[in-house]
Amino acid sequence: METFEWYAIRATGTVAYLLLYLAVLTGLYSMVQKKRKKKINGIIHLHEALSNWSLILTCGHLGILLIDSYFPFKLSEVLIPFASGYETFSMAMGTIAFYFLIITILTSKFRKKIGYQRWRKLHALNPILYILVTLHGLMSGTDFQGTILAVVNIAPLIVMAGMLLSSKKKLTEAH
């Protein structure tokens, strides 16, 4: 059973990260498209679905940590930053990122109630979430090398920045 749990922990964490990665990309893409005055409803729905599934798989990741027979975590070690005796700093980053993810999804669901400007300010904190999750994976996990993650994360940002600059240039030329 230990092997199954180990693979399940790794799989749920990796898939949650990949879904978060895709959520970030679709969010950035929707921002670029919005600046280009394009429709973004479908993209936003995909962005939200990816984020929701990332949270669901993250909860699964944490749940499996609690039942792991090889290295079982206590609920407090999973939910309280720096409470874990295992890779304390890395685990704390994962825990804090989990809270950022919850806050992001909840504030997005209630953005009409909290106001668009406040929601935008809170949503602007998401790079912190993504950086924490990436560092947690790099420090705790062995599935991806740092070089691979760097390329995978930097390449789309360069493309998005190029699209954004191109859009700005076209808008400036139009006026």
N, C-alpha and C positions, 0 to 999 in steps of 0.2 A: 504494500500500500504506500510505503514511503516514496517510491519512484513515481507513482501516479500523482501524489500530492505535489511533489517537486515539479513535475511537468505541468500540472494544472496551475501552480503559482506562477511559473515562468510564462505559460501561455496566456493567462488572463492579464498579467502585467504587460506583456509585449503587445497583445491585441489592443488593450486599453490605450497604450501609448500610440500605436499606429492610428487608432481612431481619433485620438486627440490631435495628432499630426495632421490628419486629413481635415479635421475641424478647423485647425489653424489655417491651413491652405485655403479652404473654402471661405473662411471669414475674410482673409486677405483679398481673395479674388472678388468677393462681393463688394468689398470696399473700393477696389479699383473700378469695378463695373459701375458702382454707384457714382463715382466721380466722372465716369464717362457718360453718365445719364442713361444707363441701360437698366432694363428690368432685372431685379434680383430676387424676386419672391421664391422661385424654385431653389436657388442657391442657398438662400437663408434657411429654408426648410431642411435642406440637406445638412447644412452647417449645424443646425439645432439637433437633428437626429444623430449625427455623428458625436456631438457633445454628450447627448443623453446616453448613448450606448457606451461611450467612454466611461461615464460615471457608473453605469451598471456593471461593466467588467471590472472597474476598480473596486467596487464593493465585493465582487466575487473574489478578486485577488486578496483583499483583506480577510474575507471570510475563510478562505482556504488556509491563510497563514494561521488562523486561530485553531484549525483542526489538524494542522500538520503534526504527524506523530514523531517526526525526526527532530524538529526544532519548533515546538509549539510556542506561539506568542500569547501573552495575556492580552485581554481587551485594552487594558491601560497602555500597554506597549505599542499597540497599533493606533490608538486614538490620541495619545498625549505625546507631543514632540519631546524628544530627548529622554523618554522613559525606557526605551529599549536598551538592553545590554548588548545586543547584537548590532554592530555597525551603527552606533548611536547617531552620528551626524547624518549619514545617508538615510537612515530610517526616518529621522526627524524631517528631512527635506521631503520625503514621500508623504508623511503625515500632513505637513503644512500645505503641500500641493493638493492633497485630497480636500482640505478645507477651502482652498482657493477655487477648486473645481465646483464644489457645492455652492459656494457664494456666487460664482459666475452663472451657474445654471439657474439658481433661484432668482437672482436679480434680473436675468434675462426673461424669465417667465413673468415677473412682476414689473417689467420696465414701464408699463403704462401707469402703474400705481406710484412708482418711485420717481417718475419723471425721466424723460429721455436724456437730459443733460447729466443728471446724477448717474444714470445707467452707463452713459458713455465714459464718464470718469472712472467708474468701477471696472468697466470692461477694458479700459486702457491698462489695467494692472495685469492682464492676462499673460503678457510676456514673462512675468515673474513665475506664474504657474508653470508655464512651459519649460522655463529654465530649471526650476526645481525638479520637475519630473524627469527631465533629461539627465540632470546630475544624479538623481536617485538611481536611475537605470544604469548609468555609467559606473557608479560606485558600488552598487549592490549586485547588479546583474553581470552576467558573463556572455550574454547572447549577442551583443553588438560591440564592435571595437569603436573607440573614440573617433578614429578617422572616418569610418563609414558614417557614423551619426553626424559628424561635422559636414560632410559632403551632402548628405541627405537633407540636412537642415539649412545649409547655406545656399545651395543651388536654387530652390524655389524662391527664397527671399530675394535673390539677385534678379530672377525673372520678374517677380512682382514689382520690385523697385523700378525695373526697366519699363514695365507696363504703365506704372504710375507716372514716371517721368515723361513717357511718350504721350500719355493722356494730357498732362499739364502743358506740354509743348503744343499739342493740337488745339487745346482750349485757348492758349495765348495767341496762336496764329489766327484763330477764328475771329478774334477781337481786334 
